[in-house]
Amino acid sequence: MALGEIAKGLQEGCSEQRSGLCRHEGKISGELLWLREMRKYVNEHTPEKMQPDFEEIKALDNSILTGDKAAEYRICRMMLEVTRKRRTAELYKKYLDYAEKAERRKKGAAEKFIRNAGPQIKGQLAAIEVEYAEELKLLEKKYGEDSTQKEETECL
């Protein structure tokens, strides 16, 4: 059974027992919930759905005046955020593909795969977040505190 079929069954709420999941009683394993969250994240962060973010960055880039450090800082922050989302979606997609292949081979294997791969996935997510935080610090250092204060004021 593919992960898509599991997800469809979850949405339908049927009372069948599949992959350690008793839908009749409403019990869903943490691994299946995590798979659902990963699939949702991937579906919400497709290149097509992220296109408005790229267009906003491009529009801002085309409209700024040369030497507008606050706008440059904002563009860089936006690019970092889009990159972080894209990398997270790619990571999730990779593991979803592995889980789906496992589930096709044997019923319940996706859940077991995610349980075993969980620490590795969390480690890779943490690495993405650490890199993002480090790049933000570099941006703040490059553009100085004036840019970050202007950005915060604009948001208020």
DSSP file with accessible surface (Angstrom, degrees, kcal/mol):
  #  RESIDUE AA STRUCTURE BP1 BP2  ACC     N-H-->O    O-->H-N    N-H-->O    O-->H-N    TCO  KAPPA ALPHA  PHI   PSI    X-CA   Y-CA   Z-CA
    1    1 A M              0   0   48      0, 0.0   107,-0.2     0, 0.0   105,-0.1   0.000 360.0 360.0 360.0 133.7    0.0    0.0    0.0
    2    2 A A     >  -     0   0   13      1,-0.1     4,-1.8   102,-0.1     3,-0.4  -0.399 360.0-112.8 -81.2 160.2    1.4    3.4   -0.9
    3    3 A L  H  > S+     0   0    9      1,-0.2     4,-2.9     2,-0.2     5,-0.2   0.855 117.6  60.5 -62.4 -32.9    1.5    6.3    1.5
    4    4 A G  H  > S+     0   0   38      1,-0.2     4,-2.5     2,-0.2    -1,-0.2   0.891 104.2  49.1 -60.8 -38.8   -1.1    8.1   -0.6
    5    5 A E  H  > S+     0   0  107     -3,-0.4     4,-2.5     2,-0.2    -1,-0.2   0.888 110.4  50.5 -68.7 -37.8   -3.5    5.3    0.0
    6    6 A I  H  X S+     0   0    6     -4,-1.8     4,-2.4     2,-0.2    -2,-0.2   0.948 111.9  47.8 -62.5 -46.5   -2.7    5.4    3.8
    7    7 A A  H  X S+     0   0   24     -4,-2.9     4,-2.2     1,-0.2    -2,-0.2   0.913 111.4  50.3 -61.1 -41.8   -3.4    9.2    3.7
    8    8 A K  H  X S+     0   0  125     -4,-2.5     4,-2.3     1,-0.2    -1,-0.2   0.921 110.4  50.0 -62.8 -42.4   -6.6    8.7    1.8
    9    9 A G  H  X>S+     0   0    2     -4,-2.5     4,-1.8     1,-0.2     5,-1.0   0.886 108.4  53.2 -63.2 -37.5   -7.7    6.1    4.3
   10   10 A L  H  <5S+     0   0   22     -4,-2.4    -1,-0.2     1,-0.2    -2,-0.2   0.911 110.4  47.2 -63.2 -41.5   -6.9    8.5    7.2
   11   11 A Q  H  <5S+     0   0  166     -4,-2.2    -2,-0.2     1,-0.2    -1,-0.2   0.875 112.4  49.0 -68.2 -36.9   -9.0   11.2    5.6
   12   12 A E  H  <5S-     0   0  122     -4,-2.3    -1,-0.2    -5,-0.2    -2,-0.2   0.776  98.2-142.4 -73.9 -26.4  -11.9    8.8    5.0
   13   13 A G  T  <5 +     0   0   47     -4,-1.8    -3,-0.2    -5,-0.2    -4,-0.1   0.822  32.7 174.3  70.7  31.5  -11.7    7.5    8.6
   14   14 A C      < -     0   0   32     -5,-1.0    -1,-0.1     1,-0.1     9,-0.1  -0.227  38.4-121.4 -69.4 165.3  -12.5    3.9    7.7
   15   15 A S        +     0   0   81      8,-0.2     9,-0.2     9,-0.1     2,-0.1   0.180  67.6 124.1 -98.3  20.8  -12.3    1.3   10.4
   16   16 A E        -     0   0   91     -7,-0.1     7,-1.1     7,-0.1     2,-0.6  -0.451  61.6-124.4 -79.4 155.4   -9.7   -0.9    8.8
   17   17 A Q  E     +A   22   0A 117      5,-0.2     2,-0.4    -2,-0.1     5,-0.2  -0.873  43.4 157.6 -99.3 116.8   -6.5   -1.8   10.6
   18   18 A R  E >   -A   21   0A  56      3,-1.7     3,-1.3    -2,-0.6     5,-0.0  -0.995  59.1 -10.2-141.5 139.1   -3.4   -0.9    8.5
   19   19 A S  T 3  S-     0   0    8     -2,-0.4    10,-0.2     1,-0.3    13,-0.1   0.853 127.9 -49.3  48.3  44.1    0.2   -0.2    9.3
   20   20 A G  T 3  S+     0   0   53      1,-0.2     2,-0.5     8,-0.1    -1,-0.3   0.776 111.4 127.1  71.5  23.8   -0.3   -0.1   13.1
   21   21 A L  E <   -A   18   0A   0     -3,-1.3    -3,-1.7     7,-0.1     2,-0.8  -0.955  42.2-170.1-122.3 120.0   -3.2    2.3   12.6
   22   22 A C  E   > +AB  17  27A  22      5,-1.2     5,-1.9    -2,-0.5     4,-0.4  -0.851   9.4 175.3-108.4  94.3   -6.6    1.7   14.1
   23   23 A R  T   5S+     0   0   18     -7,-1.1     3,-0.5    -2,-0.8    -8,-0.2   0.782  73.1  66.3 -71.5 -27.0   -8.8    4.3   12.5
   24   24 A H  T   5S+     0   0  141      1,-0.3    -1,-0.2    -8,-0.2    -9,-0.1   0.915 109.6  37.1 -60.6 -42.2  -12.0    3.0   14.1
   25   25 A E  T   5S-     0   0  118     -3,-0.2    -1,-0.3     2,-0.1    -2,-0.2   0.488 114.6-118.0 -88.3  -3.5  -10.7    4.0   17.5
   26   26 A G  T   5 +     0   0   58     -3,-0.5     2,-0.5    -4,-0.4    -3,-0.2   0.665  64.6 144.6  77.9  15.7   -9.1    7.1   16.1
   27   27 A K  B   < +B   22   0A 134     -5,-1.9    -5,-1.2     0, 0.0     2,-0.4  -0.795  22.0 177.1 -93.0 126.8   -5.6    6.0   17.1
   28   28 A I        -     0   0   51     -2,-0.5    -7,-0.1    -7,-0.2    -8,-0.1  -0.994  29.7-117.1-128.7 133.6   -2.8    7.0   14.7
   29   29 A S     >  -     0   0   20     -2,-0.4     4,-2.1    -9,-0.2     5,-0.2  -0.263  22.5-118.9 -67.1 154.5    0.9    6.3   15.4
   30   30 A G  H  > S+     0   0   49      1,-0.2     4,-2.5     2,-0.2     5,-0.2   0.862 114.1  56.6 -60.4 -34.9    3.2    9.2   15.8
   31   31 A E  H  > S+     0   0   43      2,-0.2     4,-2.6     1,-0.2    -1,-0.2   0.912 107.4  46.8 -66.1 -42.7    5.2    8.0   12.8
   32   32 A L  H  > S+     0   0    4      2,-0.2     4,-2.3     1,-0.2    -1,-0.2   0.887 111.8  51.4 -67.9 -35.6    2.1    8.1   10.5
   33   33 A L  H  X S+     0   0   65     -4,-2.1     4,-2.5     2,-0.2    -2,-0.2   0.910 110.3  49.3 -64.1 -40.7    1.3   11.6   11.8
   34   34 A W  H  X S+     0   0   42     -4,-2.5     4,-2.8     2,-0.2    -2,-0.2   0.914 109.4  51.4 -65.3 -42.7    4.8   12.7   11.1
   35   35 A L  H  X S+     0   0    9     -4,-2.6     4,-2.6     1,-0.2    -1,-0.2   0.913 110.3  50.2 -58.3 -41.5    4.5   11.2    7.6
   36   36 A R  H  X S+     0   0  106     -4,-2.3     4,-2.5     1,-0.2    -2,-0.2   0.921 111.1  48.1 -63.0 -44.3    1.3   13.2    7.1
   37   37 A E  H  X S+     0   0  124     -4,-2.5     4,-2.5     2,-0.2    -2,-0.2   0.898 111.7  50.1 -63.8 -40.5    2.9   16.4    8.3
   38   38 A M  H  X S+     0   0    0     -4,-2.8     4,-2.7     2,-0.2    -2,-0.2   0.931 111.2  48.3 -63.6 -44.9    5.9   15.9    6.0
   39   39 A R  H  X S+     0   0   63     -4,-2.6     4,-2.7     1,-0.2    -2,-0.2   0.922 111.8  50.1 -61.7 -42.0    3.6   15.2    3.0
   40   40 A K  H  X S+     0   0  130     -4,-2.5     4,-2.0     2,-0.2    -1,-0.2   0.934 111.1  48.9 -61.6 -44.7    1.6   18.4    3.9
   41   41 A Y  H  X S+     0   0   50     -4,-2.5     4,-1.1     2,-0.2    -2,-0.2   0.931 112.0  48.4 -61.0 -46.0    4.8   20.4    4.1
   42   42 A V  H >< S+     0   0   20     -4,-2.7     3,-0.6     1,-0.2    -1,-0.2   0.924 112.0  49.3 -61.4 -43.1    6.1   19.1    0.8
   43   43 A N  H >< S+     0   0   81     -4,-2.7     3,-0.6     1,-0.2    -1,-0.2   0.829 112.2  48.3 -67.0 -30.8    2.7   19.8   -0.9
   44   44 A E  H 3< S+     0   0   93     -4,-2.0    -1,-0.2     1,-0.2    -2,-0.2   0.622 113.2  48.5 -82.4 -14.5    2.7   23.4    0.6
   45   45 A H  T << S+     0   0   33     -4,-1.1    -1,-0.2    -3,-0.6    -2,-0.1  -0.195  74.0 139.9-123.0  42.2    6.2   24.1   -0.5
   46   46 A T    <>  -     0   0   34     -3,-0.6     4,-1.9     1,-0.1     5,-0.2  -0.429  68.0-107.3 -74.3 158.9    6.3   23.0   -4.2
   47   47 A P  H  > S+     0   0   92      0, 0.0     4,-0.6     0, 0.0    -1,-0.1   0.887 121.7  53.0 -55.3 -36.9    8.2   25.2   -6.6
   48   48 A E  H >4 S+     0   0  142      1,-0.2     3,-0.6     2,-0.2    -3,-0.0   0.904 110.4  45.3 -65.5 -42.7    4.9   26.4   -8.0
   49   49 A K  H 34 S+     0   0  132      1,-0.2    -1,-0.2     2,-0.1     4,-0.2   0.726 112.8  51.5 -75.2 -20.2    3.5   27.4   -4.6
   50   50 A M  H >X S+     0   0    6     -4,-1.9     4,-1.6     1,-0.2     3,-0.9   0.524  82.6  95.3 -91.1  -4.8    6.7   29.1   -3.7
   51   51 A Q  H <X S+     0   0   86     -4,-0.6     4,-2.7    -3,-0.6     5,-0.2   0.872  77.4  58.1 -55.1 -41.7    6.7   31.1   -6.9
   52   52 A P  H 3> S+     0   0   75      0, 0.0     4,-2.4     0, 0.0    -1,-0.3   0.876 103.9  53.7 -58.7 -33.6    5.0   34.2   -5.2
   53   53 A D  H <> S+     0   0   46     -3,-0.9     4,-2.2     2,-0.2    -2,-0.2   0.930 110.4  46.0 -63.7 -44.4    7.9   34.3   -2.8
   54   54 A F  H  X S+     0   0   83     -4,-1.6     4,-2.7     1,-0.2    -1,-0.2   0.896 112.5  50.7 -64.6 -39.9   10.4   34.4   -5.7
   55   55 A E  H  X S+     0   0  114     -4,-2.7     4,-2.8     2,-0.2    -1,-0.2   0.886 109.1  51.1 -66.0 -38.0    8.3   37.0   -7.4
   56   56 A E  H  X S+     0   0   94     -4,-2.4     4,-2.5    -5,-0.2     5,-0.2   0.921 111.3  48.0 -64.8 -42.0    8.2   39.2   -4.3
   57   57 A I  H  X S+     0   0   18     -4,-2.2     4,-2.8     2,-0.2    -2,-0.2   0.938 113.5  47.6 -62.4 -45.5   12.0   39.0   -3.9
   58   58 A K  H  X S+     0   0  139     -4,-2.7     4,-2.4     1,-0.2    -2,-0.2   0.920 111.9  49.5 -63.6 -43.2   12.4   39.9   -7.6
   59   59 A A  H  X S+     0   0   57     -4,-2.8     4,-1.2     2,-0.2    -1,-0.2   0.919 113.1  46.6 -63.1 -42.7   10.0   42.8   -7.4
   60   60 A L  H  X S+     0   0   31     -4,-2.5     4,-1.2     1,-0.2     3,-0.5   0.927 111.6  51.7 -65.2 -41.4   11.8   44.1   -4.3
   61   61 A D  H  < S+     0   0   88     -4,-2.8     3,-0.3     1,-0.2    -2,-0.2   0.886 111.0  48.1 -62.2 -39.0   15.1   43.7   -5.9
   62   62 A N  H  < S+     0   0  117     -4,-2.4    -1,-0.2     1,-0.2    -2,-0.2   0.719 114.0  47.5 -73.8 -20.8   14.0   45.6   -9.0
   63   63 A S  H  < S+     0   0   82     -4,-1.2    -1,-0.2    -3,-0.5    -2,-0.2   0.588  87.3 101.9 -99.3 -10.6   12.5   48.4   -6.9
   64   64 A I     <  -     0   0   38     -4,-1.2     2,-0.3    -3,-0.3     3,-0.0  -0.394  68.9-122.6 -79.1 153.0   15.3   49.2   -4.5
   65   65 A L    >   -     0   0  130      1,-0.1     3,-2.1    -2,-0.1     6,-0.1  -0.642  40.0 -90.2 -86.6 148.7   17.7   52.1   -4.8
   66   66 A T  T 3  S+     0   0  154     -2,-0.3     3,-0.1     1,-0.3    -1,-0.1  -0.369 115.1  20.8 -59.9 130.5   21.4   51.4   -5.0
   67   67 A G  T 3  S+     0   0   47      1,-0.2     2,-1.6    -2,-0.1    -1,-0.3   0.454  78.3 141.6  89.2   2.8   22.8   51.5   -1.6
   68   68 A D    <>  -     0   0   62     -3,-2.1     4,-2.3     1,-0.2    -1,-0.2  -0.599  25.9-178.9 -78.5  90.7   19.5   50.8    0.3
   69   69 A K  H  > S+     0   0  110     -2,-1.6     4,-2.7     1,-0.2    -1,-0.2   0.856  75.2  55.6 -63.9 -36.5   21.0   48.6    2.9
   70   70 A A  H  > S+     0   0    5      2,-0.2     4,-2.3     1,-0.2    -1,-0.2   0.923 110.8  44.9 -64.2 -41.8   17.7   47.9    4.7
   71   71 A A  H  > S+     0   0   11      2,-0.2     4,-2.6     1,-0.2    -2,-0.2   0.903 112.9  50.7 -69.0 -39.8   16.1   46.6    1.4
   72   72 A E  H  X S+     0   0   47     -4,-2.3     4,-2.5     2,-0.2    -2,-0.2   0.922 110.8  49.8 -61.9 -42.4   19.2   44.6    0.6
   73   73 A Y  H  X S+     0   0    1     -4,-2.7     4,-2.6     1,-0.2    -2,-0.2   0.927 110.5  49.8 -61.5 -44.8   19.1   43.0    4.0
   74   74 A R  H  X S+     0   0   79     -4,-2.3     4,-2.6     2,-0.2    -2,-0.2   0.915 110.4  50.0 -62.2 -42.8   15.4   42.2    3.6
   75   75 A I  H  X S+     0   0   12     -4,-2.6     4,-2.6     2,-0.2    -1,-0.2   0.939 111.3  48.6 -60.5 -46.8   16.0   40.6    0.2
   76   76 A C  H  X S+     0   0   34     -4,-2.5     4,-2.4     1,-0.2    -2,-0.2   0.910 111.6  49.5 -62.0 -41.9   18.8   38.5    1.7
   77   77 A R  H  X S+     0   0   82     -4,-2.6     4,-2.3     2,-0.2    -1,-0.2   0.913 111.1  49.6 -62.5 -43.3   16.6   37.4    4.6
   78   78 A M  H  X S+     0   0   32     -4,-2.6     4,-2.5     1,-0.2    -2,-0.2   0.908 110.6  50.2 -63.4 -40.3   13.8   36.5    2.3
   79   79 A M  H  X S+     0   0   97     -4,-2.6     4,-2.4     1,-0.2    -2,-0.2   0.905 109.9  50.5 -65.4 -40.3   16.2   34.5    0.1
   80   80 A L  H  X S+     0   0   26     -4,-2.4     4,-2.5     2,-0.2    -1,-0.2   0.913 110.7  49.5 -62.4 -41.5   17.5   32.6    3.2
   81   81 A E  H  X S+     0   0   47     -4,-2.3     4,-2.4     2,-0.2    -2,-0.2   0.929 111.6  47.6 -65.0 -43.7   14.0   31.8    4.3
   82   82 A V  H  X S+     0   0    7     -4,-2.5     4,-2.6     1,-0.2    -1,-0.2   0.918 112.2  50.6 -64.0 -40.6   13.0   30.5    0.9
   83   83 A T  H  X S+     0   0   51     -4,-2.4     4,-2.8     2,-0.2     5,-0.2   0.918 109.4  50.6 -63.7 -42.1   16.1   28.4    0.7
   84   84 A R  H  X S+     0   0   48     -4,-2.5     4,-2.3     1,-0.2    -2,-0.2   0.937 112.2  46.9 -62.3 -43.7   15.4   27.0    4.2
   85   85 A K  H  X S+     0   0   49     -4,-2.4     4,-2.5     2,-0.2    -2,-0.2   0.917 113.0  49.3 -63.6 -43.1   11.9   26.0    3.2
   86   86 A R  H  X S+     0   0   97     -4,-2.6     4,-2.6     2,-0.2    -2,-0.2   0.933 111.6  48.0 -64.4 -44.1   13.1   24.5   -0.1
   87   87 A R  H  X S+     0   0   67     -4,-2.8     4,-2.3     2,-0.2    -1,-0.2   0.900 112.2  49.5 -64.7 -39.2   15.8   22.4    1.6
   88   88 A T  H  X S+     0   0    6     -4,-2.3     4,-2.8    -5,-0.2     5,-0.2   0.931 111.4  49.0 -64.6 -44.1   13.3   21.2    4.2
   89   89 A A  H  X S+     0   0    9     -4,-2.5     4,-2.7     1,-0.2    -2,-0.2   0.907 111.0  50.2 -62.8 -41.0   10.8   20.2    1.5
   90   90 A E  H  X S+     0   0  108     -4,-2.6     4,-2.2     2,-0.2    -1,-0.2   0.907 111.0  49.3 -63.7 -41.5   13.6   18.4   -0.4
   91   91 A L  H  X S+     0   0   17     -4,-2.3     4,-2.1     2,-0.2    -2,-0.2   0.953 113.5  45.6 -62.2 -49.5   14.6   16.5    2.7
   92   92 A Y  H  X S+     0   0   31     -4,-2.8     4,-2.8     1,-0.2     5,-0.2   0.909 110.8  53.7 -60.0 -42.9   11.1   15.5    3.5
   93   93 A K  H  X S+     0   0   97     -4,-2.7     4,-2.5    -5,-0.2    -1,-0.2   0.916 106.9  52.3 -60.2 -42.9   10.4   14.5   -0.1
   94   94 A K  H  X S+     0   0   79     -4,-2.2     4,-2.0     1,-0.2    -1,-0.2   0.948 113.6  42.3 -59.2 -47.8   13.5   12.2   -0.1
   95   95 A Y  H  X S+     0   0    5     -4,-2.1     4,-2.6     1,-0.2    -1,-0.2   0.852 111.6  54.8 -72.0 -32.9   12.3   10.4    3.1
   96   96 A L  H  X S+     0   0    4     -4,-2.8     4,-2.5    -5,-0.2    -1,-0.2   0.910 108.1  50.3 -63.1 -40.8    8.7   10.3    1.9
   97   97 A D  H  X S+     0   0   56     -4,-2.5     4,-2.3    -5,-0.2    -2,-0.2   0.925 111.9  47.3 -62.8 -44.2    9.9    8.5   -1.3
   98   98 A Y  H  X S+     0   0  110     -4,-2.0     4,-2.3     1,-0.2    -2,-0.2   0.925 113.0  49.0 -61.8 -44.4   11.9    6.0    0.7
   99   99 A A  H  X S+     0   0    0     -4,-2.6     4,-2.6     1,-0.2    -2,-0.2   0.896 110.0  51.3 -64.2 -39.2    9.0    5.4    3.0
  100  100 A E  H  X S+     0   0   36     -4,-2.5     4,-2.1     2,-0.2    -1,-0.2   0.920 109.6  49.5 -66.3 -40.8    6.6    4.9    0.1
  101  101 A K  H  X S+     0   0  118     -4,-2.3     4,-1.4     1,-0.2    -1,-0.2   0.918 112.0  48.9 -62.9 -41.2    8.9    2.4   -1.5
  102  102 A A  H  X S+     0   0    9     -4,-2.3     4,-2.2     1,-0.2     7,-0.3   0.917 110.1  51.1 -63.6 -42.1    9.2    0.5    1.8
  103  103 A E  H  < S+     0   0    0     -4,-2.6    -1,-0.2     1,-0.2    -2,-0.2   0.859 106.6  54.5 -66.0 -33.7    5.4    0.5    2.2
  104  104 A R  H  < S+     0   0  162     -4,-2.1    -1,-0.2     1,-0.2    -2,-0.2   0.839 109.8  47.4 -68.0 -33.3    5.0   -0.9   -1.3
  105  105 A R  H  < S+     0   0  193     -4,-1.4     2,-0.3     1,-0.3    -2,-0.2   0.888 130.7   5.1 -72.9 -41.0    7.3   -3.8   -0.5
  106  106 A K  S >< S-     0   0  151     -4,-2.2     3,-2.1    -5,-0.1     4,-0.3  -0.970  79.2-110.0-151.2 131.8    5.6   -4.6    2.9
  107  107 A K  T 3  S+     0   0  128     -2,-0.3    -3,-0.1     1,-0.3    -4,-0.1  -0.344 106.2  18.0 -60.5 130.3    2.6   -3.3    4.7
  108  108 A G  T 3> S+     0   0   19   -107,-0.2     4,-1.6   -89,-0.1    -1,-0.3   0.339  90.7 113.1  90.2  -5.9    3.6   -1.3    7.7
  109  109 A A  H <>  +     0   0   21     -3,-2.1     4,-2.9    -7,-0.3    -6,-0.2   0.810  68.5  60.1 -71.3 -29.5    7.2   -0.8    6.5
  110  110 A A  H  > S+     0   0    0     -4,-0.3     4,-2.6     2,-0.2     5,-0.2   0.932 105.5  48.4 -63.7 -43.8    6.8    3.0    6.1
  111  111 A E  H  > S+     0   0   15      1,-0.2     4,-2.2     2,-0.2    -1,-0.2   0.932 114.2  45.8 -61.6 -44.7    6.0    3.4    9.7
  112  112 A K  H  X S+     0   0  125     -4,-1.6     4,-2.4     2,-0.2    -2,-0.2   0.907 111.2  53.4 -65.7 -41.3    8.9    1.3   10.8
  113  113 A F  H  X S+     0   0   57     -4,-2.9     4,-2.8     1,-0.2     5,-0.2   0.934 110.8  45.7 -59.0 -48.0   11.2    3.1    8.3
  114  114 A I  H  X S+     0   0    0     -4,-2.6     4,-1.4     2,-0.2    -1,-0.2   0.890 110.4  54.1 -65.7 -37.4   10.3    6.5    9.7
  115  115 A R  H  < S+     0   0  118     -4,-2.2    -1,-0.2    -5,-0.2    -2,-0.2   0.937 115.4  40.0 -60.1 -44.9   10.7    5.3   13.3
  116  116 A N  H  < S+     0   0  113     -4,-2.4     4,-0.3     1,-0.2    -2,-0.2   0.854 119.6  44.5 -73.4 -35.5   14.2    4.1   12.5
  117  117 A A  H  X S+     0   0    8     -4,-2.8     4,-2.7    -5,-0.2     3,-0.3   0.573  86.9  97.7 -85.8  -8.6   15.1    7.1   10.3
  118  118 A G  H  X S+     0   0    5     -4,-1.4     4,-2.9     1,-0.2     5,-0.3   0.883  81.6  47.9 -49.3 -51.6   13.6    9.6   12.8
  119  119 A P  H  > S+     0   0   95      0, 0.0     4,-2.2     0, 0.0    -1,-0.2   0.907 113.6  48.7 -60.4 -37.7   16.9   10.6   14.5
  120  120 A Q  H  > S+     0   0  111     -3,-0.3     4,-2.4    -4,-0.3    -2,-0.2   0.923 112.3  48.1 -67.1 -43.2   18.6   11.0   11.2
  121  121 A I  H  X S+     0   0    0     -4,-2.7     4,-2.6     1,-0.2     5,-0.2   0.944 112.6  48.6 -61.8 -46.7   15.8   13.2    9.8
  122  122 A K  H  X S+     0   0  136     -4,-2.9     4,-2.4    -5,-0.2    -1,-0.2   0.880 110.6  51.9 -62.4 -37.5   15.8   15.3   13.0
  123  123 A G  H  X S+     0   0   43     -4,-2.2     4,-2.2    -5,-0.3    -1,-0.2   0.910 110.7  46.9 -64.5 -42.2   19.5   15.7   12.8
  124  124 A Q  H  X S+     0   0   55     -4,-2.4     4,-2.0     2,-0.2    -2,-0.2   0.888 112.0  50.6 -68.7 -37.1   19.4   16.9    9.2
  125  125 A L  H  X S+     0   0   31     -4,-2.6     4,-2.3     2,-0.2    -2,-0.2   0.916 110.0  50.5 -63.6 -42.3   16.6   19.3   10.0
  126  126 A A  H  X S+     0   0   52     -4,-2.4     4,-2.8     1,-0.2    -2,-0.2   0.898 108.1  53.0 -62.2 -39.5   18.6   20.6   12.9
  127  127 A A  H  X S+     0   0   55     -4,-2.2     4,-2.5     2,-0.2    -1,-0.2   0.903 108.2  50.4 -63.3 -40.1   21.6   21.1   10.5
  128  128 A I  H  X S+     0   0    9     -4,-2.0     4,-2.4     1,-0.2    -2,-0.2   0.930 112.8  46.7 -62.6 -43.9   19.4   23.1    8.2
  129  129 A E  H  X S+     0   0   81     -4,-2.3     4,-2.6     2,-0.2    -2,-0.2   0.893 111.6  50.3 -66.8 -39.8   18.2   25.3   11.1
  130  130 A V  H  X S+     0   0   76     -4,-2.8     4,-2.6     2,-0.2    -2,-0.2   0.934 111.8  47.9 -64.2 -44.6   21.7   25.8   12.4
  131  131 A E  H  X S+     0   0   77     -4,-2.5     4,-2.5     2,-0.2    -2,-0.2   0.919 111.6  50.6 -62.3 -41.9   23.0   26.8    9.0
  132  132 A Y  H  X S+     0   0   32     -4,-2.4     4,-2.3     1,-0.2    -2,-0.2   0.939 111.4  48.0 -60.3 -46.7   20.0   29.2    8.6
  133  133 A A  H  X S+     0   0   44     -4,-2.6     4,-2.1     1,-0.2    -2,-0.2   0.903 111.7  50.1 -63.3 -39.9   20.8   30.8   12.0
  134  134 A E  H  X S+     0   0  112     -4,-2.6     4,-2.2     1,-0.2    -1,-0.2   0.904 110.2  49.7 -65.8 -40.6   24.5   31.2   11.1
  135  135 A E  H  X S+     0   0   64     -4,-2.5     4,-2.2     1,-0.2    -1,-0.2   0.876 108.7  53.1 -66.9 -35.5   23.7   32.8    7.8
  136  136 A L  H  X S+     0   0   24     -4,-2.3     4,-2.6     2,-0.2    -1,-0.2   0.915 108.1  50.9 -63.0 -42.4   21.3   35.2    9.5
  137  137 A K  H  X S+     0   0  146     -4,-2.1     4,-2.3     1,-0.2    -2,-0.2   0.905 109.3  50.7 -61.5 -41.8   24.1   36.2   12.0
  138  138 A L  H  X S+     0   0  111     -4,-2.2     4,-2.7     2,-0.2    -1,-0.2   0.899 110.0  50.6 -62.5 -40.7   26.4   36.8    9.0
  139  139 A L  H  X S+     0   0   19     -4,-2.2     4,-3.0     2,-0.2     5,-0.3   0.923 110.0  49.2 -61.4 -45.9   23.8   39.0    7.4
  140  140 A E  H  X S+     0   0   84     -4,-2.6     4,-1.3     1,-0.2    -2,-0.2   0.887 112.6  48.3 -62.0 -38.1   23.3   41.0   10.6
  141  141 A K  H  < S+     0   0  171     -4,-2.3    -2,-0.2     2,-0.2    -1,-0.2   0.922 114.1  46.6 -67.3 -41.6   27.1   41.4   10.8
  142  142 A K  H  < S+     0   0  152     -4,-2.7    -2,-0.2     1,-0.2    -1,-0.2   0.917 122.9  32.7 -67.3 -44.3   27.3   42.5    7.2
  143  143 A Y  H  X S-     0   0   24     -4,-3.0     4,-0.8    -5,-0.2    -1,-0.2   0.518 106.4-137.1 -95.1  -5.6   24.4   44.9    7.2
  144  144 A G  H  X  -     0   0   28     -4,-1.3     4,-1.1    -5,-0.3     3,-0.4   0.104  33.4 -67.5  74.3 170.4   24.9   46.0   10.8
  145  145 A E  H  > S+     0   0  142      1,-0.2     4,-2.5     2,-0.2     5,-0.2   0.756 123.9  70.5 -71.1 -23.4   22.3   46.6   13.5
  146  146 A D  H  > S+     0   0  112      1,-0.2     4,-2.3     2,-0.2    -1,-0.2   0.927  99.4  48.3 -59.3 -42.7   20.8   49.6   11.7
  147  147 A S  H  X S+     0   0    4     -4,-0.8     4,-2.3    -3,-0.4    -1,-0.2   0.909 112.2  47.9 -65.3 -41.0   19.4   47.4    9.0
  148  148 A T  H  X S+     0   0   17     -4,-1.1     4,-2.3     2,-0.2    -1,-0.2   0.895 111.9  49.9 -70.2 -35.1   17.9   45.0   11.5
  149  149 A Q  H  X S+     0   0   98     -4,-2.5     4,-2.3     2,-0.2    -2,-0.2   0.913 110.8  49.2 -69.1 -38.6   16.4   47.8   13.5
  150  150 A K  H  X S+     0   0  116     -4,-2.3     4,-2.4    -5,-0.2    -2,-0.2   0.926 111.2  50.9 -63.3 -41.6   14.8   49.4   10.4
  151  151 A E  H  X S+     0   0   26     -4,-2.3     4,-1.6     1,-0.2    -2,-0.2   0.924 110.9  47.5 -62.0 -44.7   13.4   46.0    9.4
  152  152 A E  H  X S+     0   0  124     -4,-2.3     4,-1.2     1,-0.2    -1,-0.2   0.903 111.4  51.1 -64.9 -39.6   11.9   45.5   12.9
  153  153 A T  H  < S+     0   0   99     -4,-2.3     3,-0.4     1,-0.2    -1,-0.2   0.913 108.1  52.3 -63.9 -40.9   10.4   49.0   12.8
  154  154 A E  H  < S+     0   0  117     -4,-2.4    -1,-0.2     1,-0.2    -2,-0.2   0.859 107.9  52.2 -63.7 -34.0    8.9   48.4    9.4
  155  155 A C  H  <        0   0   96     -4,-1.6    -1,-0.2    -5,-0.2    -2,-0.2   0.755 360.0 360.0 -73.8 -25.7    7.2   45.2   10.7
  156  156 A L     <        0   0  180     -4,-1.2    -2,-0.1    -3,-0.4    -3,-0.1   0.829 360.0 360.0 -78.5 360.0    5.6   47.0   13.6
